[in-house]
Amino acid sequence: MIDGPSPPPSPWMPWMRRALQLAALGRGRTSPNPLVGCVVLDAAGQLVGEGFHPRAGAPHAEVHTLRQAGERARGGTAVVTLEPCCHHGRTPPCTEALLAAGVRRVVVAMADPDPRVSGQGLAQLRAAGLELITGVGEAEARQLNRAFIHRLSSGRPFGILKWAMSADGRTALPNGSSQWISGAEARAWVHRLRASCDAVIVGGGTVRADDPLLTSRGQRQPEPLRVVLSRGLELPETAQLWDQGPAPTLVAHGAGVSAQRRSLLDARRVERLVLDPCGPRALLEELARRGCNQVLWECGPDLAAAAIREGCVQQITSVMAAKLLGGNAARTPLGDLQLIDVNAAEPWPQQRLQRLGPDLLWTLSA
């Protein structure tokens, strides 16, 4: 096979990039829905409307954009990052809105993997006589909605595991001291990362050792759900997580926990969830049923290793500080992955390295 010249870029790609930029503005707020952006051009190719889906229950991107465009949309083109929906949910179908607006062409980045749509929206528009152009910016659109796609295909949210460590791979000193390994820029980045997630998960050991707050510090409203996974509910009587003024808290635990330990949380009106078996996979399946597209694991080494073993981590973000902590007993990011041969350790195919002030951020993706 002889390689030929690359196909020319679609003339619609600049407008699709703008639609993708708009879609990203809803990051962390649309679950269980995807991120969607849209621009509308009039019959002469001039921009007359743009919008995005801001949150679940609000009008979809196409509706926002068509309202802005008004009659100028008639005979024009809609450029949208995801196949328009064709079913009645909390809002009417976007296909009906496009047909009512009188556009003659729809440019779509990717089909909607939701089985309620899954090509039916495109088929409805095609049957109505509209010109359809698909696949423009598809790779970028799929990356933008990787969490939504993962939840629909696996039944679990997309999992991100985060830790901060020293240059010699330590997350804490032998005495447990760990604040702060990383710098101010990295801590601000963590708040933005939390804001992009629907839930932040820790184990009981992290609650006991660090008493975390686990909020985005106002980067998003409402704040992500704070989740504690603790099989035996061996939790402190006082913790910042029990105050649900800043954000809601869910504690998942195993069956057979004593009434005394259950009453500690019940008295503080903290929601409890019984899991059997009680582990990362069962927890994420429940969070998916609650509409979570993406979750952040901010847990200790044992729970982190269990989450990896059970297929609940699709991305690892490691903040590396230019510090040495040393100590044979110092803590490391991961517990036992149950490997017996170094060649059995699967490589993570995608890597990225960037600066965060004085620190480095190393991202691994499956």
Residue pairs with C-beta under 8 A, 6 or more apart in sequence:
10 16
10 133
10 136
10 137
12 79
12 107
12 133
12 136
13 136
13 137
15 39
15 41
15 79
15 107
16 79
16 81
16 107
16 109
16 136
16 137
16 140
16 141
17 137
17 140
18 37
18 39
18 50
18 79
19 37
19 38
19 39
19 50
19 61
19 79
19 80
19 81
19 109
20 37
20 81
20 109
20 137
20 140
20 141
20 144
21 37
22 37
22 38
22 39
22 50
22 51
22 52
22 61
23 35
23 36
23 37
23 52
23 53
23 61
23 81
23 144
24 35
24 37
24 144
25 37
25 52
25 54
26 35
26 36
26 52
26 53
26 54
26 55
27 35
27 195
27 196
28 195
28 196
28 197
28 198
28 220
28 224
29 54
29 55
29 56
29 220
30 36
30 53
30 54
30 55
30 56
30 293
31 56
31 148
31 198
31 291
31 292
31 293
31 294
32 56
32 148
32 151
32 291
32 292
32 293
33 53
33 56
33 148
34 53
34 82
34 112
34 114
34 145
34 148
34 293
35 52
35 53
35 81
35 144
35 145
35 148
36 52
36 53
36 60
36 61
36 62
36 80
36 81
36 82
37 50
37 51
37 52
37 53
37 61
37 80
37 81
38 49
38 50
38 51
38 52
38 61
38 62
38 64
38 65
38 78
38 79
38 80
38 81
39 47
39 49
39 50
39 65
39 78
39 79
40 47
40 48
40 49
40 50
40 65
40 66
40 68
40 69
40 72
40 73
40 76
40 77
40 78
40 79
40 101
40 103
41 47
41 48
41 76
41 77
41 79
42 48
42 69
42 72
42 73
42 75
42 76
43 74
43 75
43 76
43 104
45 77
48 68
48 69
48 70
48 72
48 73
48 76
49 65
49 66
49 67
49 68
49 69
49 70
49 72
49 73
50 65
50 68
51 61
51 62
51 63
51 64
51 65
51 67
51 68
52 61
52 64
53 59
53 60
53 61
53 64
54 64
56 90
56 291
57 90
57 91
58 91
59 67
59 91
60 84
60 85
60 91
60 94
61 80
61 81
61 94
62 78
62 80
62 84
62 94
62 97
62 98
63 91
63 94
63 97
65 78
66 73
66 78
66 97
66 98
66 101
69 76
69 101
73 101
73 102
73 103
74 101
74 102
74 103
75 102
75 103
75 104
76 103
76 104
76 105
77 103
77 104
77 105
77 106
77 107
78 98
78 101
78 103
78 105
78 106
78 107
79 106
79 107
79 136
80 106
80 107
80 108
80 109
81 108
81 109
81 110
81 137
81 141
81 144
81 145
82 108
82 109
82 110
82 112
82 141
82 145
83 108
83 110
83 111
83 112
83 117
83 119
83 121
83 122
84 93
84 94
84 95
84 97
84 98
84 106
84 108
84 121
84 122
84 125
85 93
85 94
85 95
85 112
85 114
85 116
85 117
85 121
86 93
86 94
86 95
86 117
86 120
86 121
86 124
87 93
87 116
87 117
87 120
89 116
93 121
94 121
95 121
95 124
95 125
98 106
98 125
98 130
99 125
99 128
99 130
103 130
104 130
104 131
105 130
105 131
105 132
105 133
106 125
106 130
106 131
106 132
106 133
107 132
107 133
107 134
107 136
108 122
108 132
108 133
108 134
108 135
108 136
109 134
109 135
109 136
109 137
109 138
109 140
109 141
110 134
110 135
110 138
110 141
110 142
110 145
111 117
111 118
111 119
111 122
111 134
112 118
112 121
113 148
113 149
113 152
113 153
114 152
115 152
122 132
122 134
125 132
126 132
142 149
146 158
146 314
147 157
147 158
147 293
147 294
148 293
150 156
150 157
150 158
150 293
150 314
151 157
151 158
151 288
151 292
151 293
154 311
155 285
155 288
156 281
156 284
156 285
156 287
156 288
156 311
156 312
157 198
157 199
157 284
157 287
157 288
157 292
157 293
157 294
157 295
158 293
158 294
158 295
158 314
158 315
159 284
159 294
159 295
159 297
159 307
159 312
159 313
159 314
159 315
160 193
160 197
160 294
160 295
160 296
160 297
160 313
160 314
160 315
160 316
160 317
161 297
161 304
161 307
161 308
161 313
161 315
161 316
161 317
162 190
162 193
162 296
162 297
162 298
162 316
162 317
162 318
162 319
163 171
163 298
163 304
163 317
163 318
163 319
163 333
164 171
164 178
164 181
164 182
164 186
164 318
164 319
164 320
164 321
164 359
165 171
165 181
165 318
165 319
165 320
165 321
165 332
165 333
166 181
166 320
166 321
166 323
166 324
166 325
167 320
167 321
167 322
167 323
167 324
168 324
168 325
168 326
169 332
169 333
170 325
170 326
170 327
170 330
170 331
170 332
171 178
171 181
171 301
171 330
171 331
171 332
171 333
172 178
172 181
172 325
172 330
172 331
173 325
173 327
173 330
173 331
174 327
174 329
174 330
174 331
176 209
176 331
178 210
178 331
179 210
180 187
181 319
181 321
181 323
181 325
182 319
182 321
182 356
182 359
183 321
183 356
183 357
183 358
183 359
184 357
185 356
185 357
185 358
185 359
186 319
186 321
186 356
186 357
186 359
186 361
189 319
189 356
189 361
190 319
191 215
191 216
191 217
191 219
192 216
192 219
193 296
193 317
194 200
194 214
194 215
194 216
194 219
194 224
194 296
195 216
195 219
195 220
195 224
196 294
197 224
197 294
197 295
197 296
198 224
198 225
198 287
198 291
198 292
198 293
198 294
198 295
199 224
199 225
199 226
199 227
199 250
199 287
199 292
199 295
199 296
200 214
200 224
200 225
200 226
200 227
200 295
200 296
200 298
201 227
201 228
201 229
201 283
201 295
201 296
201 297
201 298
201 299
202 212
202 214
202 226
202 227
202 228
202 229
202 298
202 299
202 300
202 303
203 228
203 229
203 230
203 299
203 300
203 302
203 303
204 228
204 229
204 230
204 232
204 233
204 234
204 235
205 300
205 302
205 303
206 212
206 298
206 299
206 300
207 228
207 230
207 235
207 236
207 239
207 241
208 234
208 235
208 236
209 300
211 236
211 239
211 240
212 240
212 241
212 298
213 240
213 241
213 246
214 224
214 226
214 241
214 247
214 298
215 223
215 224
215 226
215 246
215 247
216 223
216 224
222 247
222 248
223 246
223 247
223 248
224 247
224 296
225 247
225 248
225 249
225 250
225 287
225 290
225 292
226 241
226 247
226 248
226 249
226 250
227 249
227 250
227 251
227 252
227 283
227 287
227 295
228 235
228 241
228 249
228 250
228 251
228 252
229 252
229 253
229 278
229 279
229 280
229 283
229 299
229 303
230 251
230 252
230 253
231 253
231 254
231 278
232 253
232 254
232 257
232 261
233 251
233 253
233 257
233 258
233 261
233 262
233 264
233 265
234 261
235 251
235 261
235 264
235 265
237 264
240 246
241 249
241 270
242 249
242 265
242 268
242 270
244 269
244 270
248 271
249 270
249 271
250 270
250 271
250 272
250 273
251 265
251 270
251 271
251 272
251 273
252 272
252 273
252 274
252 275
252 278
252 283
252 286
253 272
253 273
253 274
253 275
253 278
254 274
254 275
254 276
254 277
254 278
255 274
255 275
255 276
255 278
262 272
265 272
266 272
273 283
273 286
275 282
275 283
275 286
276 282
279 306
279 310
280 303
280 306
280 307
280 310
280 312
281 310
281 311
281 312
284 295
284 312
287 295
297 303
297 304
297 307
297 312
297 313
299 307
300 331
300 335
301 331
301 332
301 333
301 334
301 335
302 335
302 336
303 335
304 313
304 333
304 334
304 335
305 334
305 335
305 336
305 337
306 335
307 313
308 334
308 337
309 337
309 338
313 366
314 365
314 366
315 363
315 364
315 365
315 366
316 348
316 363
316 364
316 365
317 361
317 362
317 363
317 364
318 333
318 361
318 362
318 363
318 364
319 356
319 359
319 360
319 361
320 359
320 360
320 361
320 362
321 358
321 359
322 358
322 359
337 345
339 345
348 364
348 365
348 366
349 365
349 366
350 363
350 364
350 365
350 366
351 362
351 363
351 364
351 365
352 362
352 363
352 365
353 360
353 361
353 362
353 363
354 360
354 361
354 363
355 361
